[in-house]
Amino acid sequence: MKQTLFTIWMFSILTVWSQQPVRLSIDHQLGGAAFGSTVTAQNDLGNDFRAERLQFYISQIELVHDGGQITPVPNTWFLVDANVSFDESLGSFPIGTLEAIRFGVGVEQAANHLDPASYAMTHPLAPKNPSMHWGWQAGYRFVCMEGKAGSALDQVYEVHALGDNNYKIQQISTTGLPQGSDLVVSLTADYAKALDGVDVNSGLIRHGTSGEAVDLLDNFALKVFTSHEGNGSVLSAEYSVLEKEPRIYPNPSAGILNIDHPGRWAWQLFDLSGREVRSGEYTGVHDAPFRLDIRESGAYLFRLTASDGLVHTRKIIVH
């Protein structure tokens, strides 16, 4: 009887929702006005400024839906340019009701130190001009913000922010906006808030992993993005620490899965019939992902039970 109930539960997870096409749209703004390189805004310090160059990466996108289910958007990075409109497909996912979107600004550590030349030229992580890559050891520039500031707008400022320790995940509540057959996650990005607490009045050059570069990335994680729903309401953006949810990657996989989650936890792998294929416990120190080798192709459910009793279930594809 328990086996039958589990099979029904698992089948419902895999099939209850049809595949929903999802898009991500970002409305670029500066101080509440449409973004432009000649638009002047003020930060919270009263500094007048313009942003002539503003580029940043988005990575590790996840969709939160249907009572807290988390579906990752695998192998997806976007290089966003505030001077260019942004409306991109994320793919199709088994979603009933969308609740939130999660993403990081920058490039996650697993991809941050790979060779840009290994990608096709059209790939977001391939070499760019102007450059978005600092070097193999430091990795990518997460955000580049440059322009003029001061009362006469004659002071040059540049903030290039990077560093694995400065990479943060944020979660923004949203139900999405139906547009035809698509569900559109519509975000408003007010880049004036990126310079909150950053004094650019006399000019500023900060390239690296400290000081104003950290302030800029914190503002991107906490203040820049909001969700604009169809009724005009703006929902809050919430900072969320990555370690609260397990990262399971790559998915789909060629057979080797990495499971990144802190502390001690138990795991189970089920096939589509509900049969437990393998199980075990992870008790190691959180300094490297747990590696799971799955030798047979197919669809599986991976269930992780954390030490606090929370259960996380993900569909895994191996081919």
For each residue, the residues with C-beta under 8 A, 3 or more apart:
1: 4 5
2: 5 6
3: 6 7 274
4: 1 7 8
5: 1 2 8 9
6: 2 3 9 10 270 274
7: 3 4 10 11 273 274
8: 4 5 11 12
9: 5 6 12 13
10: 6 7 13 14 270 272 274 301
11: 7 8 14 15
12: 8 9 15 16
13: 9 10 16 69 301 313 315
14: 10 11 94 272 299 301 315
15: 11 12 94
16: 12 13 94 96
17: 20 66 94 95 96
18: 94
19: 92 93 94
20: 17 92 93 94 95 183
21: 89 91 92 181 182 183
22: 63 89 90 91 92 93 95 98 176 182 183 184 185
23: 87 88 89 90 179 182 183 184 185
24: 61 78 86 87 88 90 101 184 185 187
25: 86 87 88 184 185 186 187
26: 80 86 87 187 188 189
27: 186 187 188 189 228
28: 34 35 82 83 85 86 189 191
29: 32 33 34 35 188 189 190 191 192
30: 33 34 35 36 39 41 51 82 190 191 192
31: 39 41 42 190 192
32: 29 190 192
33: 29 30 36 39 41
34: 28 29 30 39
35: 28 29 30 39 51 54 82 83 191
36: 30 33 39 83
37: 50 51 52 53 83 147
38: 50
39: 30 31 33 34 35 36 50 51
40: 48 49 50 153
41: 30 31 33 48 49 50 51 192
42: 31 46 47 48 49 192
43: 46 47 49 192 193 195 196 197 198 200
44: 193 196 197
45: 196 197 198 199 201
46: 42 43
47: 42 43 149 150 195 199 200 201
48: 40 41 42 149 150 151 153 201
49: 40 41 42 43 147 148 149 150 153 157 195 200
50: 37 38 39 40 41 147 148 149 153
51: 30 35 37 39 41 54 82 145 146 147 191
52: 37 146 147 148
53: 37 83 130 144 145 146 147
54: 35 51 81 82 83 143 144 145 146 191
55: 79 80 81 82 132 143 144
56: 79 80 105 106 142 143 144 220
57: 77 78 79 80 105 106 107 124 132 140 142 143
58: 61 77 78 80 103 104 105
59: 76 77 78 103 104 106 107 108 111
60: 72 102 103 104 108 169 242 247
61: 24 58 72 73 76 90 101 102 103
62: 70 71 72 73 101 102 103 245
63: 22 70 71 72 73 90 93 95 98 100 101 102
64: 68 69 70 98 99 100 101 102 171
65: 69 71 93 95 96 97 98 99
66: 17 69 95 96 97 99
67: 99
68: 64 99
69: 13 64 65 66
70: 62 63 64 102 245 312 314
71: 62 63 65 93 94 95
72: 60 61 62 63 248 249 251
73: 61 62 63 76 90 91 93
74: 249 250 251 252
75: 250
76: 59 61 73 90 91
77: 57 58 59 107 111 123 124 125
78: 24 57 58 59 86 88 124
79: 55 56 57 124 128 132
80: 26 55 56 57 58 86
81: 54 55 84 86
82: 28 30 35 51 54 55 189 191
83: 28 35 36 37 53 54
84: 81
85: 28
86: 24 25 26 28 78 80 81
87: 23 24 25 26 184
88: 23 24 25 78
89: 21 22 23
90: 22 23 24 61 63 73 76 93 185
91: 21 22 73 76
92: 19 20 21 22
93: 19 20 22 63 65 71 73 90
94: 14 15 16 17 18 19 20 71
95: 17 20 22 63 65 66 71 98 183
96: 16 17 65 66
97: 65 66 175
98: 22 63 64 65 95 101 174 175 176 183 185
99: 64 65 66 67 68 173 174 175
100: 63 64 171 172 173 174
101: 24 61 62 63 64 98 171 172 174 185 187 227
102: 60 61 62 63 64 70 169 170 171 172 240
103: 58 59 60 61 62 169 170
104: 58 59 60 108 167 168 169 170 242
105: 56 57 58 142 143 167 168 170 217 220 221
106: 56 57 59 112 140 142 143 161 162 166 167 168 217
107: 57 59 77 111 112 125 139 140 142 167
108: 59 60 104 111 112 167
109: 112 113 164 167
110: 249 258
111: 59 77 107 108 114 125
112: 106 107 108 109 139 140 164 167
113: 109 136 137 139
114: 111 118 125
115: 118 136
116: 119 125 126 127 133
117: 126 127
118: 114 115
119: 116 123 125 126
120: 123 126
121: 126 127
122: 126
123: 77 119 120 126
124: 57 77 78 79
125: 77 107 111 114 116 119 140
126: 116 117 119 120 121 122 123
127: 116 117 121 131 133
128: 79 131 132 133
129:
130: 53 144
131: 127 128 141
132: 55 57 79 128 140 141 144
133: 116 127 128 139 140 141
134: 138 139 140 141 160 162
135: 138 139
136: 113 115 139
137: 113
138: 134 135 162 163 209
139: 107 112 113 133 134 135 136 162 163 164
140: 57 106 107 112 125 132 133 134 162
141: 131 132 133 134 144 160 161 162
142: 56 57 105 106 107 161 162 163 166 167 217
143: 54 55 56 57 105 106 159 160 161 194 216 217 220
144: 53 54 55 56 130 132 141 158 159 160 161
145: 51 53 54 157 158 159 160 191 194 195 216
146: 51 52 53 54 156 157 158 159
147: 37 49 50 51 52 53 156 157
148: 49 50 52 153 154 155 156 157
149: 47 48 49 50 153 155 156 157 200 201 203 204
150: 47 48 49 153 154 155 200 201 202 203
151: 48 201
152:
153: 40 48 49 50 148 149 150
154: 148 150
155: 148 149 150 200 201 202 203
156: 146 147 148 149 203 205
157: 49 145 146 147 148 149 200 203 204 205
158: 144 145 146 204 205 206 207
159: 143 144 145 146 198 204 206 207 212 213 216
160: 134 141 143 144 145 206 207 208 213
161: 106 141 142 143 144 166 208 209 213 214 216 217
162: 106 134 138 139 140 141 142 166 208 209 213
163: 138 139 142 166 167 208 209 213
164: 109 112 139 167
165: 209
166: 106 142 161 162 163 209 213 214 217
167: 104 105 106 107 108 109 112 142 163 164 217
168: 104 105 106 217 218 221 239 242
169: 60 102 103 104 221 240 241 242
170: 102 103 104 105 221 222 225 237 238 239 240
171: 64 100 101 102 237 238 239 240
172: 100 101 102 187 225 226 227 235 236 237 238
173: 99 100 227 235 236 238
174: 98 99 100 101 185 186 187 227 229 235
175: 97 98 99 229
176: 22 98 183 184 185 186
177: 183 184 185 186 229 230
178: 182 183 184
179: 23 182 183 184
180:
181: 21
182: 21 22 23 178 179
183: 20 21 22 23 95 98 176 177 178 179
184: 22 23 24 25 87 176 177 178 179
185: 22 23 24 25 90 98 101 174 176 177 227
186: 25 27 174 176 177 227 228 229
187: 24 25 26 27 101 172 174 225 226 227 228
188: 26 27 29 225 226 227 228 234
189: 26 27 28 29 82 224 225
190: 29 30 31 32 193 224 226
191: 28 29 30 35 51 54 82 145 194 224
192: 29 30 31 32 41 42 43 195
193: 43 44 190 196 219 223 224
194: 143 145 191 198 216 219 220 223 224
195: 43 47 49 145 192 198 200 216 219
196: 43 44 45 193 215 219 223
197: 43 44 45 215 219
198: 43 45 159 194 195 204 212 215 216 219
199: 45 47 202 204
200: 43 47 49 149 150 155 157 195 203 204
201: 45 47 48 149 150 151 155
202: 150 155 199
203: 149 150 155 156 157 200
204: 149 157 158 159 198 199 200 212
205: 156 157 158
206: 158 159 160 211 212 213
207: 158 159 160 213
208: 160 161 162 163 211 213
209: 138 161 162 163 165 166 213 214
210: 213 214
211: 206 208 214 215
212: 159 198 204 206 215 216
213: 159 160 161 162 163 166 206 207 208 209 210 216 217
214: 161 166 209 210 211 217 218
215: 196 197 198 211 212 218 219
216: 143 145 159 161 194 195 198 212 213 219 220
217: 105 106 142 143 161 166 167 168 213 214 220 221
218: 168 214 215 221 222
219: 193 194 195 196 197 198 215 216 222 223 224
220: 56 105 143 194 216 217 223 224 225
221: 105 168 169 170 217 218 239
222: 170 218 219 237 239
223: 193 194 196 219 220 237
224: 189 190 191 193 194 219 220
225: 170 172 187 188 189 220 237
226: 172 187 188 190 234 235 236 237
227: 101 172 173 174 185 186 187 188 234 235 237
228: 27 186 187 188 232 233 234
229: 174 175 177 186 232 233 234 235
230: 177
231:
232: 228 229
233: 228 229
234: 188 226 227 228 229
235: 172 173 174 226 227 229
236: 172 173 226
237: 170 171 172 222 223 225 226 227
238: 170 171 172 173
239: 168 170 171 221 222
240: 102 169 170 171 244
241: 169 244
242: 60 104 168 169 245 247
243: 261 262 286
244: 240 241
245: 62 70 242 261 312
246: 259 260 261 304 312 314
247: 60 242 258 259 260 261 289
248: 72 251 257 258 259 260 302 314 316
249: 72 74 110 253 257 258 260
250: 74 75 253 254 257 258
251: 72 74 248 257 314 316 317
252: 74 317 318 319
253: 249 250 256 257 294 316 317 318 319
254: 250 318 319
255: 293 294 295 318
256: 253 291 292 293 294
257: 248 249 250 251 253 291 292 293 294 302 316
258: 110 247 248 249 250 289 290 291 292
259: 246 247 248 267 282 289 290 291 292 302 304
260: 246 247 248 249 289 290
261: 243 245 246 247 265 282 286 290 304 306 312
262: 243 286
263: 286 306 307
264: 281 282 283 307
265: 261 281 282 304 305 306 307
266: 279 280 281 282 304 305
267: 259 279 280 281 282 290 292 302 303 304 305
268: 276 278 279 302 303 305
269: 276 277 278 279 292 294 300 301 302 303 316
270: 6 10 274 275 276 277 300 301 303
271: 274 275 277 298 299 300
272: 10 14 298 299 300
273: 7
274: 3 6 7 10 270 271
275: 270 271
276: 268 269 270 279
277: 269 270 271 300
278: 268 269
279: 266 267 268 269 276
280: 266 267
281: 264 265 266 267
282: 259 261 264 265 266 267 290
283: 264
284: 287 288 290
285:
286: 243 261 262 263
287: 284
288: 284
289: 247 258 259 260
290: 258 259 260 261 267 282 284
291: 256 257 258 259
292: 256 257 258 259 267 269 302
293: 255 256 257
294: 253 255 256 257 269 300 316 318
295: 255
296: 318
297: 318 319
298: 271 272 317 318
299: 14 271 272 315 316 317 318
300: 269 270 271 272 277 294 315 316 317 318
301: 10 13 14 269 270 313 314 315 316
302: 248 257 259 267 268 269 292 313 314 315 316
303: 267 268 269 270 311 312 313
304: 246 259 261 265 266 267 311 312 313 314
305: 265 266 267 268 309 310 311
306: 261 263 265 309 310 311 312
307: 263 264 265
308:
309: 305 306
310: 305 306
311: 303 304 305 306
312: 70 245 246 261 303 304 306
313: 13 301 302 303 304
314: 70 246 248 251 301 302 304
315: 13 14 299 300 301 302
316: 248 251 253 257 269 294 299 300 301 302
317: 251 252 253 298 299 300
318: 252 253 254 255 294 296 297 298 299 300
319: 252 253 254 297
